[in-house]
Amino acid sequence: MPLSPQAPTPLSPSLHLLVMELAEGEDLEDRLEPGALSFEADQEYSARISR
């Protein structure tokens, strides 16, 4: 019998999910190859990731 998804309640265990997105573009590894990011670039990437 398959399990049906249920929202966690105070009496049930927590439900943990991992959601990922495949985005086209330059890999972070490739971007860091020439050297460390500038402070401005670091702030820009951080702002994009937090949205």
N, C-alpha and C positions, 0 to 999 in steps of 0.2 A: 504494500500500500504506500503510494508516494506521500511525502509530507507536504502539507499545504503551508505556504508562508503566512506567518502571523507577526503582527507588530509586537515588540517586546512590551511586557507589562511589569509593574513593580514585583510581581511574583514569578516572573519568568527570566531566564538568562538574557543578557544583552545580545543584540544582533549586530555583527560587525561585517561591513562590506568594504571592498576595495574597488574603486572605479578608476579606469585608466582611459586615456584618449591617445590615439595614434595621430600625430600631427606631422604634416610634411614640412620640411625645412632643414636647416643646418643643425647637425647634432651639437650638443654642448661640448662633447669631446673635441670635435673639429674646431669649434669656436675658441676653445682654450689652448689649442696647439701652439699658436704663435706667442702666447704668454698670458699673464693674468689680465682680467678685465679691468678697465678703468673704473673709478668710483662711480662716474656718471652711468656707464653701461651696466654696472652692478645694480644701481638703483632702478634703472629702467627695466631690467629683467625681473627684479624682485617685485616691482609694481605689476608687471604683466602676469606673473605667476600667482599673485595674491587675488587677482580678479576672478 
